[in-house]
Amino acid sequence: MKKLLFTLLSLGFVTFASAQKYLPEIKAGTVLNASVFVQNQPYPLELTIKSITAPITLAWAVESYGDGAFEMSQKALESGSSIYMDRPAMGTTTKLAETETYGLISKAAYKALIDNKTFTYNNIKFKLKPQATPMKMADKELDATHVISEDGKLELWILNNPALPLIVQSAGLPLDFLVNSFK
């Protein structure tokens, strides 16, 4: 009887552990290996989180293109309402406005998503979209939320990290991207 009980408890623990979603630890030095798509052609993109305290700095490098960095204020991280969409300057740091973020949505937008199942960014209203197929990374289900614009033309997958809600995939933007791994 003890062996049966132990076996059932072990099986339950293994099932619970495997059902947990993958939520990578994000800190200064974290590297996101991604693909950026230009006219459906993928290019390797590497984003390195240089600082998660003000100013928040993301260094970027695209093979055969160049590199640079984005710098966001603490106010942008807290309450920004738009994603920077212009081409970054190569070899330099692009300082974003206090309303702009890059590669993530603000904490206020993420809170609105969690509380109301909707948020507005770049004057576009996004709503929660149930995922038919979970997003996977390293053979694990990634802990991300899928949203879609009201007109159905834009989609984002946002890492469920209230401190730094990174966008891990986009569809419908001029330059879509997909994060392939974290290290």
C-alpha positions in Angstrom: 0.0 0.0 0.0 2.9 2.4 0.8 4.5 1.7 -2.5 1.3 2.4 -4.4 0.8 5.6 -2.5 4.4 6.7 -3.1 4.1 5.8 -6.8 0.9 7.8 -7.2 2.4 10.8 -5.3 5.5 10.6 -7.5 3.4 10.4 -10.7 1.4 13.4 -9.6 4.5 15.4 -8.8 6.1 14.6 -12.2 2.8 15.5 -14.0 2.6 18.8 -12.1 6.3 19.6 -12.8 5.9 18.9 -16.5 2.8 21.0 -16.7 4.5 24.2 -15.5 5.3 26.7 -18.2 8.8 28.0 -19.0 9.4 31.5 -17.7 13.0 32.5 -18.3 14.8 34.6 -15.8 15.4 38.1 -17.2 18.3 40.1 -15.8 21.2 42.3 -17.0 23.3 40.2 -19.3 20.4 38.1 -20.6 20.7 37.5 -24.4 17.7 36.9 -26.6 18.5 35.1 -29.8 15.8 35.9 -32.3 14.9 36.2 -36.0 13.7 39.4 -37.5 11.7 39.1 -40.7 12.2 41.6 -43.6 9.9 40.8 -46.5 9.5 37.3 -45.0 13.2 36.7 -45.1 14.6 35.9 -41.6 17.8 37.6 -40.3 19.5 36.6 -37.0 18.9 39.2 -34.3 20.6 39.2 -31.0 19.2 41.4 -28.2 21.2 41.8 -25.0 19.7 43.3 -21.9 22.5 45.6 -20.7 20.5 47.2 -17.9 17.0 46.6 -16.3 17.3 49.7 -14.2 16.9 53.3 -15.5 17.9 53.8 -18.2 16.8 50.4 -19.5 19.2 49.5 -22.3 18.8 46.8 -24.9 21.8 46.3 -27.3 21.0 44.8 -30.7 23.0 43.2 -33.4 21.9 42.0 -36.8 24.4 39.8 -38.7 25.6 41.5 -41.9 23.8 44.7 -41.0 25.1 46.3 -37.9 24.5 46.9 -34.2 23.5 49.6 -31.7 21.3 50.0 -28.6 18.0 51.3 -27.4 17.7 53.3 -24.2 14.3 53.6 -22.4 13.5 55.7 -19.4 12.0 54.3 -16.2 8.8 56.3 -17.1 8.6 54.5 -20.5 8.9 51.1 -18.7 6.2 52.1 -16.2 3.7 53.8 -18.4 4.8 53.9 -22.1 2.1 53.7 -24.7 3.9 53.1 -28.0 6.5 50.9 -29.5 9.4 52.5 -31.3 9.0 51.6 -35.0 11.7 53.5 -36.8 14.9 52.1 -38.1 17.6 52.4 -35.4 20.8 54.2 -35.9 23.7 51.9 -36.4 26.7 52.0 -34.0 25.0 54.3 -31.6 22.4 54.4 -28.8 18.8 55.4 -29.8 17.3 57.2 -26.9 13.5 56.7 -26.9 10.8 59.2 -25.8 9.2 58.8 -22.4 6.2 57.2 -24.1 8.2 54.7 -26.2 9.4 51.2 -25.5 11.2 48.7 -27.7 10.8 45.0 -27.5 8.4 45.2 -24.7 5.2 46.8 -23.5 5.0 49.0 -20.4 4.1 47.7 -17.0 0.8 49.7 -17.1 -0.2 48.1 -20.4 0.7 44.6 -19.0 -1.4 45.3 -15.9 -4.3 46.4 -18.1 -4.0 43.2 -20.1 -4.1 41.1 -17.0 -6.9 43.1 -15.3 -9.1 43.8 -18.3 -7.9 41.3 -21.0 -7.2 44.3 -23.2 -4.7 47.2 -23.6 -4.0 50.0 -26.0 -0.5 50.6 -27.6 0.3 52.9 -30.5 -3.4 53.8 -30.5 -4.3 50.2 -31.3 -6.5 48.3 -29.0 -5.3 44.7 -28.3 -7.3 42.0 -26.7 -6.5 38.6 -25.3 -6.5 35.7 -27.8 -6.8 32.2 -26.5 -3.9 30.1 -27.9 -4.9 27.0 -29.8 -1.3 25.9 -29.9 1.0 27.0 -27.0 4.2 28.8 -27.9 7.2 26.5 -27.2 10.8 27.2 -26.5 13.4 24.5 -25.7 10.6 21.9 -25.9 8.7 23.6 -23.1 5.6 25.7 -23.2 6.6 29.3 -22.9 4.7 31.3 -20.3 3.4 34.0 -22.7 0.1 35.7 -23.4 -1.2 36.0 -27.0 -3.0 39.2 -28.0 -4.5 40.4 -31.2 -5.5 43.8 -32.5 -9.2 44.6 -32.8 -8.9 44.6 -36.6 -7.1 41.2 -36.5 -4.1 42.5 -38.4 -1.5 42.5 -35.6 -0.6 39.8 -33.1 1.8 39.8 -30.2 3.0 37.2 -27.8 4.1 38.8 -24.5 6.2 37.1 -21.8 4.2 36.9 -18.5 6.7 38.9 -16.6 5.1 41.9 -14.9 8.6 43.5 -14.2 9.7 43.3 -17.9 6.9 42.2 -20.2 9.0 41.3 -23.3 7.4 40.7 -26.6 8.6 37.3 -27.7 6.9 37.2 -31.1 5.0 39.5 -33.4 2.9 39.0 -36.6 1.7 41.8 -38.8 4.3 44.5 -38.0 6.6 46.0 -40.7 9.5 44.0 -39.1 8.2 40.9 -37.3 10.4 38.9 -35.0 10.5 35.7 -33.1 12.6 35.1 -30.0 14.2 31.6 -30.4 16.1 31.3 -27.1 17.2 33.0 -24.0 20.6 32.7 -22.5 
